[in-house]
Amino acid sequence: MRYKITIEYDGTNLVGWQKQQEGKSAQEYLETALFNFAHQKSEIYAAGRTDAGVHALAQVAHFDLNTDMELFRIREAFNANLRDMQAPVAVINVEQAPANFHARFSATGRGYIYRILNRRARTVLLENRVWHVGFPLDVDLMREGAKHLLGHHDFSSFRGAGCQALSPLKTLDKLEIIQNGDEIDFIVEARSFLYHQVRNMVGTLKMVGDKHLTPDDVKTILESKCRANAGVTAPACGLYLNKVMY
């Protein structure tokens, strides 16, 4: 039987989704929990390999078991074991999936939210949950700059070092910037992303917001296809995987 799970995790103290030689990962916690209650070793495959410090509101993954288990029981068993391990991970939904379903390769799109807290005072309640920017950002200017990134482009200027994608060509379907009081949220959707693409785009747009760059500079940076011309990489703590589409 193949099962599809939806997962929430706090990435603050994780090395990311994927198992590593050192440090705890979301994948390791989940596979350990699965073995503890199902007594089977099964690799868990995710829709996206989030980096160290990146959070998930709705990561999707799948795994196989050679026994048929009640969905409610699977969810409860996962979460009981994760609590015992004090893992910052929770399984929020379990579904049966067809044999040809693959959490990564069946996905038709992914959505991220990037959160900036834009105020002078530091944050206490949102520590490690947002990028704190202590000087005013012009949201209208950032929205103007973001328009240049929508659509199909060569995103080499926003491609992180070590990216394993075969091509820098991607189609950005959505990039909305929403302000709610002191919080500025970037809502980003595409079929797939380059390594650090979202964080590099946000870092560049933040520089438009603080007027170190103009909105039209974003177009120039994009067309240059050179990472050195773009802005800083926004911190991982503000990024959330919030949607996977199938």
N, C-alpha and C positions, 0 to 999 in steps of 0.2 A: 504494500500500500504506500502511496505517495501522499505526503501531508504538506500543506502550505500553512505557514505561521506568520503572523504579524507581530512585530517586536518593538518595544520601546526601550531605549537605554540612555543612560547618562555617560557620555564619553570622557568625562573629565579625567578619570584615572585609568582609562583603557588605552591600550596601544592601537586601538582601532577595531574594526570588525574582525580582521583576519588573524588567525593564530600566528604567534611569533615565538622565537626562541626564548625571549625574555619579556616579562610583563603579561598582564591579563588582557584577554580580548573577549568581545561579545561572543564570537564563535566558540571559543574554548569553554566559556561558562555554559553555553547552551548544549554543546556536545557532551560535556561532563554530566549535566543534569539529565540528558536523554539516556545516557548509559546507566545512570543510577536507577532510573525507574523502569526502563524498557529492557535493560540487560542485553542491549545490542549496540555494537559500534556502528555508527552511521554518520557520514559527513553531512554537515548542514551547509547548504549553498545559499548565498544571499544575492539580492538584486543589485547591491552596490557595496564596494569595499570602502566604507568610511574610514577616514584617517584618525589618528590619535587626537583626542580632544573633541571630536565631532559627535554630536548627539543624533538620536533617531526618535522620531515620534511614530513612525510607521514603516520601519524596515520590513521587508518581506523576504522570507527564506523558505526552502523546502528540504525535506529529507525523506528517506524510505525506511520502512519497517517491514519485517516479514510476518507481522501479525496485525490483525485488525483491532484497533483500540477505540473506545468511545472518545469523541472529540473533547467533551467536557473533562474527562479524566486526564487526557494528555495535557490540556492547559493547566489544570490544577496541579498535576505532578511536576510539570516544568517549574511552575512558580513556587511550589513548596521547596523544591531542591535549590532553586536560585536564592530563596530567602535564607536557607540554611548556609549557603556559601557566602551570604552577604554580598551578592552580586548586584551591581547597579543595572540590572536587566530584568525585564518582565515580558512575558508572552501574553498579548492581549486578545489574540484570536487564533483559532485553529480550524482549518477546513481540509476536507479531502480534496485531492487534486488528481487530474488525469495523469496517466503514466508519462505522457509527453510534455507535461508542464515543467518548465525550468524557471526558477525565480529570476535569474539574470537574463537568459536568452529569450524568454517569452515576453519580457517587458517591452512595452511600446513607448514608455516615457517615465521620467523621474522628476520629482519636484523637490526643491529645497527652499527653506526659509533662512535668510541671514538677518540677525537682529543686532541693531546698534542702539545703545542707550546714549542719547545725546543730551547730556546735562553736565554742569560743572561738578556737582557732588558725586563722589564715588558711589558705587552700588554695594549694598550689603546683601540683600535678598537675591540679587541676580548675579552674584559672583560666579565666574566660570560658565555663565549662561548667555552673556552678551559681550559685544565689543564696546567698551566704554570709551566714548569720544567726548572730551571735556570742553570743547569749544563749538560754537554754533556751526551747523551744516545747512546749506541752502538746498532744500529738497527739490525745489523747482528746477534748479540747475542740474542736479543729478538725474532727474527725470528726462531732461533734454539730452543729456549725454547718453543715457541708457537706450534711447531710440536708435542710436547708431549700431547697437549690438544685436538688435532683433533680426531674425532671418538667418539665411545660410551664408556662412563666411569661413574663411581661414582664420582660426582663433590662435594662431601661433603666438601672438603677443600676450596671450593669457594662459599659455600652456606651461605648467610647472616642470622644472627639471626632473628627469627620470620618468616622464610620461611614457607609457608603453603603447599608446594608441597608434595604429598604423597610419592614420591620417589626421591632420589638424582641422579638417573640415567638419563642422558641426552646424546644426540648425537650432537656433535659440527660439523657442516658441513663445515664451513669456518672460518678461522682466518688468515687474511692477514694483513701484516704491511707494509704500504706505506709511504715513505718519500718524501715530496715535499718542498724543501728548509728547513725552520725552523719548518715546521709542520710534525708531525708523526700521521698518521691515522691508527686505528685498525678497520678492516672491519670484522664483526662477524655475522654469520648466523647459525640458528638452528631452529628446529620446535618450541621449547619453551626453556625458560631459568629459572633457579632458581633465587630466590630473590638475587639481588646484584651480580649475577654470572659474568656478563660482567665486572663490575667495580672491582671486586676482582681479576679477571684474569689479567686485565690491570695493577692493582696495583702491582701484583706479577711480571709481565713481565717488568714493569718499574724498579724493583729492580734487574732484570737481566741486563737491559740496563745500570744501574749505577754501576754494578759489585759487588753489595752486595750479589747477588745470581749467580750461574752458570746456564747455560741452563739445565743441567741434574738435578739440584735441583728442577726444575719444575716437572719432573717425580716423584721424591721422595715425593714432597709435595702432588701431585695428589694421589699417592698410599697410603699416610698416612691417607687419609680421615678425616683430622683434620684441621678445620679452623684456629686454632692458629698457624699452621705451615706456612700458606700462607702469602702473603704480605698485604699491607694496602688496604683499599677500596678507589679506585680512586674517586675524587670529582664528584658530579653529573653534574656539569656545562659542562663537556666535552662530555657527552653522548647524542646521538641523535637516536631516532627511525626513521629509514629511509626507511623501506620496510616491507610490509606484503604480503606474498604470499598466493594464493588460488588455 
